[in-house]
Amino acid sequence: MVQAHPNDARQSLPVARTVYEIERLSKTYARNALVALRDVHLTIHKGEFVSVIGSSGCGKSTLLKIMAGLMPPTTGRVVLEGTPVVGPRPDIGMMFQQATLLPWKTTLENVLMPIELREGRATARRAKDKAMDLLELVGLGDFAHVYPGELSGGMAQRASICRMLISDPAMLLLDEPFSALDELTRDFMNMELQRICLERGSTAFLVTHSLAEAVLLSDRILVMQARPGHVVEDITIDLPRPRTLDMVNTPEFGDIVGHIRDLLGKEANE
């Protein structure tokens, strides 16, 4: 069942605290001649997994960069844990399409890199046990001391998950993290990501082009359209957790995917 208003589906549940909040966000370029984003509003609560999906050029990546503090908005309010986001922060974890592990450092050393860069090698060494716990969490405990060239694509992305989590970020921002993987590995990694987020109570925001991936992982999906980029619908995914790959074949799953496809199709036909 597709729910357009997430609060309606959860009226009987206590509302989790707000982690990330965006109000009246717009982004323009070329002296305001090009409007990339217009009037975007977004609230993400603790433990929520939210995805954004839309055609190329609708502003998904621009929105993610603004949320990460890598790019300022033209107008609007962007707040994480009650503090305005005005630049990169240690309580924001990011994961990209490529693992971007340093080839001359071991898996463990790569996981510790964020702490080493911010606080120095001594602090990073003290975090070694925590890094090993994360590697065990994703099944890489036996690969802590090997180099990236010895890891498969999926293993490298699991190491990237650990690197993202090492600083206990309040918000995880995911930029199509598994798009470069083959389909079977991508399915496995999506299930791993769900498991890790559920176990840790993580709050996450995912940019993806995959309708099935978005529905499989998300509590809510923002559907965006371009010219200029704006959210046309905020959809609650009313499917039980933990999700399984078998759900992809259910009528309920197909209805949600079909509804999103219809929304995107309307834009293409305009």
Secondary structure, DSSP 8 states (H G I E B T S, - for coil): -EES-TTGGGTTS----EEEEEEEEEEEETTTTEEEEEEEEEEEETT-EEEEEE-TTSSHHHHHHHHHTSS--SEEEEEETTEE--S--TTEEEE-SS----TTS-HHHHHHHHHHHHH-HHHHHHTHHHHHHHHHHTT-GGGTTS-GGGS-HHHHHHHHHHHHHTT--SEEEEESTTTTS-HHHHHHHHHHHHHHHHHHT--EEEE-S-HHHHHHH-SEEEEEETTTBEEEEEEEE---SS--GGGGGSHHHHHHHHHHHHHHHHHHH-
